């Protein structure tokens, strides 16, 4: 991406739901970060997109570069309009493996994160950057800390930064209540595969709350299919995470599974590339048009 007089101009006219990448300034302009996701809307003041299951609002004044992502093999070179390539990819699987957050469920449907970021004076994505930068977050996804320990550490960290106690407590309540919203297009494909007899697994960098969360949002039928880093002890994109997940797939199926039999989708390109290095067939998740 290169800078232009209006760095967001390349998104003008891009249809909602298109995959885009937006680079914008954070921390008062001290550094820039990229957001990769699906475009929701764009007006004179902001670009709104969904990324990793959450709604992100980026002020246009903070954008330094932006562009649509052209799907590999899509468009006018042999692609068929209306084909959801992720679904077709999963239907060809001997074993289907899907990421959870941003693929099977999404968060922040009511934009509560955006509201709290504004009330605390944080940039877009500032809450998640803070929360997942904590050592308790790293420990949690490999089973060395609990969700409650992480949330307590996050509350303490926000207080230590000088944020108002009442605002922090309101944030904590909303954070704990958001257990995600099912992405119906994905769960429909998963149900179809299960009905056809294709083994389906959900591979997540998760917490001890994942089973309870899935039950609470109507996805309890997928709990037996979960491969949770909190239980496995390794998180994506570490190579060991794919090795232990593959071993668990073989254990549950009671047979040897070739790595090429596994078709994996994740909304994080780094996790997809690590899966390919391991030997799985892998594709970056994009929502259907």
Residue pairs with C-beta under 8 A, 6 or more apart in sequence:
1 21
1 23
1 65
1 66
1 67
2 65
3 64
3 65
4 10
4 65
7 23
7 63
7 64
7 65
7 66
8 22
8 42
8 47
8 60
8 63
8 66
10 66
10 67
10 68
11 20
11 22
11 39
11 42
11 47
11 66
11 67
11 68
12 42
14 20
14 39
14 42
14 68
15 39
15 289
16 38
16 39
16 40
16 41
17 38
17 39
17 287
17 289
18 38
18 39
18 68
18 69
19 36
19 37
19 38
19 39
19 68
19 69
19 71
19 286
20 36
20 37
20 38
20 39
20 49
20 66
20 67
20 68
20 69
21 34
21 35
21 36
21 66
21 67
21 69
22 34
22 35
22 47
22 49
22 58
22 63
22 65
22 66
23 32
23 33
23 34
23 35
23 63
23 64
23 65
23 66
24 32
24 33
24 35
24 58
24 59
24 62
24 63
24 64
24 124
25 31
25 32
25 62
25 64
26 32
26 33
26 62
26 123
26 124
26 125
26 126
26 129
27 123
32 64
33 125
33 129
35 49
35 51
35 56
35 58
35 124
35 125
36 51
36 69
36 269
37 49
37 50
37 51
37 52
37 56
38 49
38 50
38 51
38 286
38 287
39 47
39 48
39 49
39 68
40 48
40 49
40 50
40 55
41 47
41 48
42 48
44 60
45 59
45 60
45 61
46 57
46 58
46 59
46 60
47 57
47 58
47 60
47 63
47 66
48 55
48 56
48 57
48 58
49 55
49 56
49 58
50 56
50 106
51 102
51 125
51 267
52 101
52 102
52 267
52 268
53 101
53 102
53 103
53 105
53 106
53 107
53 108
53 180
53 267
54 106
54 107
54 108
54 113
54 128
55 108
55 109
55 111
55 113
55 114
56 114
56 124
56 125
57 111
57 114
57 124
58 124
59 124
62 123
62 124
71 79
71 85
71 286
73 79
73 85
74 85
79 85
82 289
84 185
84 288
84 289
85 283
85 286
86 265
86 283
86 285
86 286
86 288
87 185
87 189
87 288
89 263
89 265
89 281
89 283
90 96
90 98
90 189
90 193
90 263
90 265
91 189
91 192
91 193
92 263
93 193
93 198
93 261
93 262
93 263
93 281
94 198
94 199
94 257
94 258
94 261
94 262
94 263
95 198
95 199
95 200
95 201
95 249
95 253
95 257
95 261
95 262
95 263
96 190
96 193
96 198
96 199
96 200
96 201
96 262
96 263
97 200
97 201
97 202
97 203
97 227
97 245
97 249
97 262
97 263
97 264
97 265
97 280
98 104
98 186
98 190
98 200
98 201
98 202
98 203
98 264
98 265
98 266
98 285
99 202
99 203
99 204
99 265
99 266
99 267
99 268
99 271
99 285
100 202
100 203
100 204
100 206
100 210
100 226
101 107
101 180
101 204
102 267
102 268
102 285
103 183
103 186
103 265
103 266
103 267
103 285
104 182
104 183
104 186
104 187
104 190
104 202
104 219
104 222
105 180
105 181
105 182
105 183
105 214
105 217
105 219
106 180
106 181
106 183
107 113
107 178
107 180
107 181
108 114
108 178
109 181
112 174
112 178
113 127
113 128
114 124
116 122
116 127
116 167
116 170
116 171
116 174
117 123
117 124
117 125
117 126
117 127
119 167
119 171
120 126
120 127
120 158
120 163
120 164
120 167
120 168
120 171
122 130
127 171
130 154
130 157
130 158
131 137
131 150
131 154
134 150
134 153
134 154
134 157
135 153
136 145
136 149
136 150
136 153
136 154
137 150
139 145
139 150
140 146
140 147
140 149
140 150
140 207
140 208
140 230
141 205
141 206
141 207
141 229
141 230
141 235
142 229
142 230
142 233
142 234
142 235
143 229
143 230
143 231
143 232
143 233
146 207
146 208
147 207
147 208
147 209
150 207
151 172
151 175
151 176
154 172
154 175
155 168
155 169
155 172
158 168
158 171
159 165
159 168
179 209
179 213
179 216
179 217
180 213
180 217
181 217
182 217
182 218
182 219
183 287
185 287
185 288
187 219
187 222
190 200
190 222
193 200
194 200
199 249
199 252
199 253
200 222
200 225
201 225
201 226
201 227
201 245
201 249
202 222
202 225
202 226
202 227
203 227
203 236
203 245
203 264
203 266
204 210
204 226
204 227
204 228
204 229
205 229
205 235
205 236
206 226
206 228
206 229
206 230
207 230
208 230
210 226
210 228
210 230
211 223
211 226
214 220
214 222
214 223
214 226
215 223
227 245
227 248
227 249
229 235
229 236
229 241
232 241
232 244
232 245
232 248
233 244
234 240
234 241
234 243
234 244
235 241
236 242
236 266
236 268
236 271
236 274
237 268
237 270
237 271
237 273
237 274
237 275
238 274
239 274
239 277
239 278
241 274
242 274
242 275
242 278
242 280
243 278
246 257
246 259
246 262
246 278
246 280
249 257
249 262
250 256
250 257
259 278
259 279
259 280
260 279
260 280
260 281
262 280
262 281
263 280
263 281
263 282
263 283
264 272
264 275
264 280
264 281
264 282
264 283
265 272
265 282
265 283
265 284
265 285
266 272
266 275
266 282
266 284
266 285
267 284
267 285
269 284
272 282
272 283
272 284
273 282
275 282
276 282
